[in-house]
Amino acid sequence: MAFSVAVAGASGYAGGELLRLLAGHPDFEVQTVTAHSNAGQQLIDVQPHLRSLAHLTLVDTTPEALDGHDVVFVALPHGKSGALTAHLSPDTLVVDCGADHRLESETDWARFYGGEYFGAWAYGVPELPVGDEEQRSRLLGARRIAAPGCNASTVALAVAPGIRAGVIEAQDLVAVLAVGPSGAGKALTVPNLAGEILGSANPYAVGGTHRHIPEIQQSLRWAGAVNPTISFTPVIVPMARGILATVTARLVPGTSAEAVREAWESAYVAEPFVHLLPPGRFPRTSDVLGANTALIGLAIDEAVGRVVTVTAVDNLAKGTAGAAIQSANIALGLPETAGLSTNGVAP
């Protein structure tokens, strides 16, 4: 028997990606899709690529519309999901793809987001090292899950194994990310217009202001970091979707190259969706397009004593919707890989 599913915010990019993946899931049946300004329209008119879900009509995003389903995925802007999900049954599995329930620190929420603080839920990055375990142990049986910020989970997965193993230092991390504009959602804004993006690379949230910074630091503390610091600079580039994150960290003096590689290999050797590439190999965003996969390349810059990681993910798949569905699978006791693929789309 399939689990009944509702998707709130189904007209956006994250909502559309959730529906694309859910449409092929063997254990989930999408019954309700909701929106705000698009309510009343056929889903197929707003998401024309979702041909198998053409029978669905978008309805208003209300607790009443979402109530009664086994699983509710929420893909709303930050500050919009907390009040809504508070009205849903505690027996319903609710997965929030927005930011409202990611941060444990109310102070961090106030500083980087503002508005009402709704508390932290189980964090939806199963592979993330947490002490001697992985985050998936906290997802088993959960009924409230916060899917990650795509940039935040990419950076955390890139360096957390080194922190847990004690081979890199948690201070003076530097991350520069090339990101596609779909991560900013469908809202029509001048910086994301084709005329502004095509033929250009545009940095934003420079100088420690990006909202994913406290989320990254939170993940690294779970991996064992004490007072982690990171310089984080995202750059919008002209690709619709994808993240290529180059993250460097100071090598702990005296650590061998073999110990560094072993830290990442041991962390991810059994993971279905996070893959460490062979020495000398580095990923491209095109390698993970449409896949629930994070590919990591690893090197040591001996001249400056730093470890360099290059990580590629599809920000809408593994970065958001894929992580949400993967976490829901774990919470419900389903195969973790159900409905998710490691195969990308090429060319």
N, C-alpha and C positions, 0 to 999 in steps of 0.2 A: 504494500500500500504506500503510495507516494505521500510525502509531506506537502501540505498546502502552503503556498508562498504568496506573500504580497511584497511589492516593491514600491516604496515611496520615493518620489523624485524620479520617476521612470522616463521623463522626457529629456533628462540631461545626459552628459557623456558617461558619467559613472553609472547612472541608472541603465543606460542603454547597454553598457558592457556587462553589467550584472545580468540583464535579460538575455544577452547573446550566449553567455555561459550557462545560465540556468536552462535555456531552451534545450540543451543537450545533456542535461543532468538526469541520470536514470532514476533518482529518488525524489526529485522535486517537481512539483506541478505549479506553475505560475497561474494564479487565479485572479489576482487583483493588481492593477497598476494605477498609481496616483500621480497627480501633477498639480500645479497651481494655475498659471495662466493658460495652460494647454488642456485643462480639464474639459471634458466633453468631446474631445477629438478622438478619432481612432488612433490607436498606438502606431499603426502602420504609416499614418500620415506624418507623424513626428519622428519616428525611427524607421525609415523605409527599408533598411537592411534586415529588419527582423520579420521575415516573411512568414515564419511558422507561428508567429504570435499575432497575426493580422486580425484575429477574432476578438482581441481585447480592446476595450475602450478606457481611456484615461478618466478617472474620477477625482473628485476633490481629495486633498490630503487631510484626512481627519482621523481621529482615533477610532471612530465608528467604522470607517472604511477598512482600517487595518485589523480591527479586532476579529478574533475567531480563527485566525490562521495559525498554523503550526510554527511558521518562520516568517519574520518580517525583516526585510533589508531596507535600510533607510539611507538614501543618497541625497541629502539636503545640505545647503550651505551651513557653515558653522553658526551656532547660536539658534538654529531652527529646529533641531531634532530633540533637544533635551526636554522641553516642555511637552512635546508630542509623545515621546516614548514613555514618559512618566504615567500616562494613562493606560498603557497596555498591560495585559495580564502578566503576572510574574512567571506563569507557566509557558508563555510564548518565548521562543528563542528570538531575540532581537539583536541584529547586527547593524551597528551604526557606522556608515562609511564617512561620516563627517568627523569634525574635531571635538565634538562636545563632551566625549567621555574618554579621551585618550590620556589626559594629564592627571597624575596623582597630586600635584601641587596646585592648590588654589591660587597661590601667589604667582606661579608661572602663568596660569590661565589669565589672571587679571592683567599681568604685564603684557602678554603677547596677543591676547584676544579681547578681553574685557567682557562685560555683561555678566549675567547670572552663571554661576558655576554649578554644574550638574553632577559632579563626582566622577570617579574613574571606574571603568569596566575592565574586564579581562582583555588584555591587549592581543590583537589578532595577527601576530607574527609567530607562527608555530616553531620556526627554526631558530629563533633568537636564543642565544645562551643565557640562562638564568642560573647562576651558581653552577652546580654540578649537573643541572638538568637543562631542558629546553622549555620554552614558553608553552609548548603544546600541553604540558602536564597541567597548566592552569586553565586550559580550555576545555578539558574533559568535563562534560556535564554542565558547562556554563549555560546560563540563559540570558546573559547580557555580555556582548562582545563589542569592543571598539576596534574596527578595522583601522589600519595605520595610515598616516600620511605617507604618500608614495616616496617623497624625497627622504623622509626620516627613516623609513624601513630600509631603503636602499643603502644609506650611509651606515646604519647600525649593522646590517648584515655584512657589510664590507669589512668592518674592523673589529666587531665584537669578539670573534675567535681569538684574535691576537691579544686583546685585553684580558680575556679569561685565562689564557695560557701564560700571561705575564711576559710576553716577548716584545710588546710595544708599550709606549707610555701613553697615558690617557690625557695628558696635557699637550697643547700645541698641535692638535689634529687640524688638518687643513683639507677642506672638501670644496671642489669646484664641479658643478653639475651642468651638463648640457641637457635641457629639458624641452619637451614639446609643449605647446600652448594648451593642449587639451586638459592638462593638469589644473588649469585655472577655471575650468568649467565652460559652459556654453554662453554665458552672459556676454553681450556685445560691448566690448571695451576697446578703446583706441589702441593700446599697446598690443592687443592680440589680433588686430586687423591684418589681413594678408598684405596690404600695402606697407605696413610697418615691419612685418616679419620677414617677408621674402627677400633674400639677398642680404640679410643682416643677422647679427647676433646681439641680443639685448640683455644686459645684466639687470637684475632687480633685487630688491630687499638686501642691498649691500650693507656691510658693516654691522653684522650681528642683529639684524632686525627681523629676519625671516621667522615665521611662526613655528616652523618645524624644529628649530634649535632646541628648545626645552624637551621636546619629544625624543630627539636623538640622545641628549644627555641622560634622560631617564632610562633609556634602553641600555646605555653604556654603564650606568650605575648598576643595573641588574646583572650585567656581565662581570662586574667586579671593580669597575672604575671608581676612584675617589676624586671628587671634584673635577670631572672631565671638562676640558675646554676645547672649543672648536671654532675655527673660522670657516664660515659656510657661505658660499657664493653661488647662487643659481643663475644660469644664463639661458634665456629662451632662444632656441634655434629653429630654423624653418623645417621642422618635421612634425607631423600631426600628433604623433604619440611616441613616447620613449624617454628614457633617462640614461645618460652615460655619466656615471659618477667617478671622478678621479679623487681618491682620498689618500692622503699621506699621513704617516705617523712616525714619531721618533722611535728608532730601534733601541731597545734596552741594551746598554753597553755589554759586550761580551756574548751576546746571543748569536748563535750560528744560523746560517741560511737554512740548514736542515730543520732546526727547531721552529723557525718561522713557518716554513711550509707545512710541517707536521701539525701546527696549531690549526690551520685552516682545513687541512685534509681530514683530521680527526673530527672536526666539528661538522663537516658536511658530507662525509663519505657515504652515509646512509640516507641522505636527504633526497627525496624524489624531485624537488624543485629548485634547489640551490646547488649549483655545480661549480667546482673549482677547475679551471682549465689547466692543461699541462703547462709546464714551464715554458716561458717564451711566447705563450699564446694569450691574446687579449680579445675581449668580445666587441661586437658592434651592436648597436640597437636593432638593426635589421635582423639579427639572429634570434631575437626574442619577440618579434612582432606577433601579437595575438596569443602568446604562450604565457603560462603561469610559471615562468622560469626566470631565475636570477643567475647570470653567468658572471664569474669573477676571475679576473686575471691578476696575478700576484708577482711582484718583483721587489728587489732590494736595490736601492740607490746607495751604493757603498760610499760614494764620494761625500755624501751629506749625512749618512747614517739614518736613512729613513726607509720605511716600508711603503711601497706604492701599490694600491689596489685600484683596479678599473672594473667597475661593475655595470652591467647592462640589464635593464628591466623594461618591460612595457608598463608605463605608469598606470594605465587603465586596467591592465590584467593583473599581473603579480603585484603591482603597486597598490591596487585598490580592490576591484571586484573579485579577482582571483583569490587574494588573501582573505576576503570576506567569506567566500564560499568554502575555501579550504578550512578555515576556522570553524564554520558551521558544520562541516562534515565531521570534524573531530568532536565537537560538542554533542552531536547527535549519535556518535558511535558508528558512523558510516566510514567506508574506506576513505582515507584522507585525499586520495587522488580522484575521487568520483567527480565526473563532469569537467575535469581539468586536464589540459594537455601540456606536454613539454615541447611540442612541435610548433615552431613558428610558421610564418607565411613568407615565402620568398618567390620571386624577387620583390 
